């Protein structure tokens, strides 16, 4: 079975680099991976938890561009096992990614789970849609209550994906994750502060009575 992600990634220059580093034998007729051309429930669950990702595109002059995309958790939607979509929120209005994908629809996405040191990388082809091009898709993608101006919908067609190893991913935590983890500690601190205030008040009363 082909290793779909490397079928795209292994260009002649990449193979030459592997050979120069003595690693070419690791990837010749590599076995042990499925084609990775369909999202399973595992990938869908991972994607649904993400509140950001990185998207790489390539300009007409050959320079790559990586953009951070963010939103509420799950703003990148799994429409089906080969389709993703997300609302493109207004940013600095440079429109570099938009221009790039209008010229070359190939992109690569990196989705990071820093606390669990997980990383999902995706090759896809993307198209930019006006909000009224596909009303049903727009309805499925929009997150009610998220305060941002939506300019268009990006729909991505999966080519291949792969999971990276956890090496060298430094665990990082968002403010809500820290607050959740510290919830019981903060509650205990609040209880102790309240108890301390009550004891101080009682001591003050005793001192005043004497």
Secondary structure, DSSP 8 states (H G I E B T S, - for coil): ---HHHHHH--HHHHHHHHHTT-HHHHTT--S-----S--HHHHHHHHH-SEEEEEEE-TTS-EEEEEEE-STT-SEEEETTEEEEEEE--SS--HHHHHHHH--EEEEEEEETTTTEEEEEEEEEEEE-TTTSHHHHHHH--TT--S-EEEEEEEEEEEEEE---TT------HHHHHHHTHHHHHHHHHHHHHHHHHHHHHHHHHHH-
